Amino acid sequence: MILRVFLCSLILLFTFVTAISCFQTNHKHARSSRTRSDDRLTRSWVRSEAIRSISTQLYFFDKVFEESGPLGKGITVGKVQVAVLSNDRSSNSIFSLLEKSARNAGSSNSQVLSQLANEVCLALLRKSEDWTAACSESKWFSQKDAGGAESLFNEWANREATKFEKEYIPGPDSEEKAGGPTTAVISLVIEIQGDSTKFEGAGFSLSGTKEVLSSIASDVMVERGDCLNAVEVFWTPSERDEVLTKQDIILDFPELIDL
C-alpha cells in the first residue's frame, strides 16, 4: 500500500512538471500582446491535460494491482445492439430464435443465463447476411467497485426497457397473425467478470461486429457461466404483427451505425 501511494505521488509530480514544461516550450515564442483571457484559457487547457494524464496513469495502476481471474481483471459492463432485416416471422426467423431462447431462460441460474446470452449471440451470427446496423460500448470497473458496475448495468438495461410499451413474448401456440417484413433491433446488456471480452468495434464493419458477438458467446460460457454476473436481452418489435419503420429506428436507436 505504501509503495502504491509513493508511486502515485511520483506520477502526479512527474505529470504536472511535464505539462508545465510542454506549456513553456510551446509558448516561448508567443506574442507579448496576448490578452489575460488567452492566458487563462491556456492555463485551463494545461490543467485539463494534466488531470487527464493523471487519470490515465491511475487507471493503469488500478489494473496493475487488480487480481486476475479466468477472463482477466476487474468487471466489464458492455452493451451490443444489432439491427437485422427479417423478411418473415417463420420458425427460422430471428424472432422465433429469440422467443425460444427467452422462454427457456426462466431462471436466474448463472448457467441458464449464460446459455441465453450464448444462444442469442449465435442466432445473430447466423443471420449476419441480414445485418443492417450495429453498435457497442463498454466500461471497465475494479472489483472494489462492483456496486458501480451493477449500477451501470441497471442503468443501461432500464434505458433499453423504457423504449418498450410492454415486455411481451408470444407463446409457442400463439395465433397472432404474422406481420410483414421488418427490421428487428436486438440489444444485449451484459455484466461479466474480467477485461478480456471484446465489446468495442460493432457497427464499424461486419468482421468487427462478428468479433464482438463471437467474443461474448465464448466468454459467457467460461467456468460454466460463473463469470457472467448479469445479462438482459431486448428486441423490438416483439409483437408478431408489428413492423418497425426506419423512422422508429432513428428515433429510438440513434447510436446504431449502418453496416
C-alpha positions in Angstrom: 0.0 0.0 0.0 2.9 2.4 0.9 4.5 1.5 -2.4 1.3 2.3 -4.3 0.9 5.7 -2.6 4.5 6.5 -3.3 4.3 5.5 -7.0 1.1 7.5 -7.5 2.7 10.6 -5.8 5.6 10.3 -8.2 3.3 10.1 -11.2 1.3 13.1 -10.1 4.5 15.1 -9.7 6.0 13.9 -13.0 2.9 14.6 -14.9 2.4 18.1 -13.6 6.1 19.0 -14.3 5.8 17.6 -17.8 2.6 19.5 -18.6 4.2 22.8 -17.4 7.4 22.1 -19.4 5.4 21.4 -22.6 3.4 24.6 -22.0 6.5 26.7 -21.6 8.2 25.2 -24.7 5.1 25.6 -26.9 4.5 29.2 -25.9 8.0 30.7 -25.5 7.7 32.4 -28.9 4.1 33.6 -28.3 3.3 37.3 -28.9 3.7 39.6 -25.9 0.4 41.2 -26.8 -1.6 38.1 -25.8 -4.6 39.0 -23.6 -5.2 37.9 -20.0 -8.2 35.9 -21.3 -5.8 33.9 -23.5 -3.6 33.2 -20.6 -6.5 31.9 -18.5 -7.7 29.7 -21.4 -4.2 28.3 -21.9 -3.6 27.6 -18.2 -7.0 25.8 -18.1 -6.0 23.7 -21.1 -2.7 22.7 -19.4 -4.5 21.8 -16.2 -7.1 19.7 -18.0 -4.4 17.8 -19.9 -2.5 17.2 -16.7 -5.6 15.9 -15.0 -6.4 13.6 -18.0 -2.9 12.2 -18.0 -3.1 11.6 -14.2 -6.4 9.8 -14.6 -5.0 7.6 -17.2 -2.0 6.7 -15.1 -4.1 6.0 -12.0 -6.4 3.8 -14.1 -3.3 1.9 -15.3 -2.1 1.3 -11.7 -5.6 0.2 -10.6 -5.4 -2.6 -13.2 -1.8 -3.4 -12.1 -2.8 -4.1 -8.6 -6.1 -5.9 -9.5 -6.3 -9.6 -9.1 -6.7 -11.6 -12.3 -9.5 -14.2 -12.9 -10.3 -16.6 -15.8 -11.2 -13.6 -18.1 -8.8 -11.1 -16.8 -9.1 -8.3 -14.2 -12.0 -6.4 -12.8 -15.5 -6.3 -14.2 -16.8 -5.1 -17.6 -20.2 -3.9 -18.3 -21.0 -3.9 -22.0 -23.8 -3.4 -24.5 -24.1 -4.5 -28.1 -27.0 -3.8 -30.4 -27.7 -5.2 -33.9 -30.4 -4.4 -36.4 -31.4 -7.4 -38.5 -33.7 -7.4 -41.6 -36.3 -10.1 -41.3 -38.5 -11.0 -44.3 -40.9 -13.2 -42.4 -41.9 -14.4 -38.9 -41.4 -18.1 -39.7 -39.8 -20.7 -37.4 -36.4 -19.9 -39.0 -36.7 -16.1 -38.4 -34.7 -14.2 -35.8 -37.9 -13.6 -33.9 -38.6 -17.4 -33.4 -35.0 -18.0 -32.3 -35.2 -15.1 -29.7 -38.6 -16.2 -28.4 -37.4 -19.8 -28.0 -34.3 -18.7 -26.1 -36.2 -16.3 -23.8 -38.8 -18.9 -22.9 -36.1 -21.4 -22.0 -34.3 -18.8 -19.7 -36.9 -18.5 -17.0 -34.3 -18.7 -14.2 -31.6 -16.5 -12.6 -29.2 -19.5 -12.6 -25.9 -18.5 -14.0 -25.7 -21.5 -16.3 -29.2 -20.7 -17.7 -28.4 -17.0 -18.2 -25.0 -17.8 -19.9 -26.8 -20.2 -22.2 -29.3 -17.4 -23.1 -26.5 -15.0 -23.9 -24.7 -17.6 -25.9 -27.7 -18.6 -27.9 -28.7 -15.0 -28.8 -25.2 -14.2 -30.0 -25.1 -17.4 -32.1 -28.6 -16.6 -33.5 -27.3 -13.2 -34.6 -24.1 -14.6 -36.1 -26.2 -17.0 -38.2 -28.1 -14.0 -39.6 -25.1 -11.9 -40.3 -26.1 -11.6 -44.0 -29.2 -9.7 -42.9 -27.5 -7.2 -40.6 -28.2 -3.6 -41.4 -26.6 -1.7 -38.5 -24.9 -2.3 -35.1 -23.1 -0.6 -32.3 -21.5 -1.4 -29.0 -19.9 0.2 -25.9 -18.4 -0.9 -22.6 -16.9 0.3 -19.3 -14.4 -1.4 -17.0 -14.6 -1.4 -13.2 -12.3 -2.6 -10.5 -13.6 -5.4 -8.3 -13.6 -2.9 -5.5 -16.3 -1.0 -7.4 -18.6 -3.9 -8.0 -21.5 -1.7 -7.0 -20.6 0.8 -9.7 -20.7 -2.0 -12.3 -24.1 -3.2 -11.1 -25.4 0.4 -11.1 -24.3 1.0 -14.7 -25.7 -2.4 -15.8 -29.1 -1.5 -14.3 -28.9 2.0 -15.9 -28.3 0.6 -19.4 -30.9 -2.2 -19.0 -33.5 0.3 -17.8 -32.7 2.7 -20.6 -33.5 -0.1 -23.1 -36.6 -1.3 -21.3 -38.1 2.2 -21.3 -38.2 2.1 -25.1 -40.9 -0.5 -25.0 -44.5 0.0 -24.0 -44.7 -3.5 -22.6 -42.5 -6.6 -22.3 -44.1 -9.3 -24.4 -43.0 -12.8 -25.6 -45.6 -14.6 -27.8 -46.3 -18.2 -26.7 -45.3 -21.1 -28.9 -49.0 -21.7 -29.8 -49.9 -18.0 -30.3 -52.5 -17.5 -33.0 -51.4 -13.9 -33.7 -51.2 -13.0 -37.4 -47.6 -12.5 -38.5 -46.7 -9.1 -39.8 -44.8 -8.3 -43.0 -41.1 -7.8 -43.5 -39.4 -5.6 -40.9 -36.1 -4.7 -39.2 -35.6 -6.0 -35.7 -33.2 -4.4 -33.2 -31.7 -6.8 -30.7 -29.9 -5.4 -27.6 -27.7 -7.3 -25.2 -26.6 -5.7 -21.9 -24.0 -7.8 -20.1 -22.0 -7.6 -16.8 -19.1 -10.0 -17.0 -16.0 -10.6 -14.9 -12.6 -9.7 -16.3 -11.4 -7.3 -19.1 -10.8 -9.7 -22.0 -14.3 -9.8 -23.5 -14.3 -7.7 -26.7 -17.1 -5.2 -26.9 -15.6 -2.4 -29.0 -15.9 -2.4 -32.8 -19.5 -3.4 -33.5 -21.0 -1.3 -36.3 -17.7 -0.2 -37.9 -17.5 -3.4 -40.1 -19.1 -6.8 -40.5 -16.0 -8.5 -39.2 -15.7 -6.2 -36.2 -19.4 -6.9 -35.3 -18.8 -10.7 -35.7 -15.7 -10.5 -33.4 -17.8 -8.8 -30.7 -20.6 -11.3 -30.8 -18.2 -14.3 -31.0 -16.2 -13.0 -28.0 -19.3 -12.6 -25.9 -20.7 -16.0 -27.0 -17.4 -17.7 -25.9 -16.7 -15.8 -22.7 -20.2 -16.2 -21.2 -19.7 -19.9 -21.1 -16.3 -19.8 -19.2 -16.4 -21.6 -15.9 -19.9 -22.9 -16.7 -21.3 -19.4 -16.8 -19.9 -18.4 -13.4 -18.1 -15.4 -14.9 -21.3 -13.9 -16.1 -22.8 -11.6 -13.4 -25.9 -10.5 -15.3 -27.5 -10.3 -18.7 -30.6 -8.7 -20.2 -31.8 -9.3 -23.8 -34.3 -6.9 -25.5 -35.7 -7.0 -29.0 -38.2 -5.0 -30.9 -40.7 -5.5 -32.4 -41.9 -8.2 -30.1 -45.5 -8.5 -31.2 -45.7 -10.6 -34.4 -48.0 -8.2 -36.3 -45.8 -5.1 -35.5 -43.5 -3.5 -38.1 -40.5 -1.3 -37.1 -40.0 1.6 -39.5 -36.8 3.4 -40.4 -38.1 6.4 -38.5 -38.7 4.3 -35.4 -35.1 3.1 -35.5 -33.7 6.6 -35.9 -35.7 7.9 -33.0 -35.2 5.0 -30.6 -31.7 3.8 -31.6 -29.7 6.8 -32.9 -26.4 5.2 -31.8 -26.7 2.4 -34.5 -24.1 2.6 -37.2 -25.1 1.4 -40.7 -23.2 -1.6 -42.0 
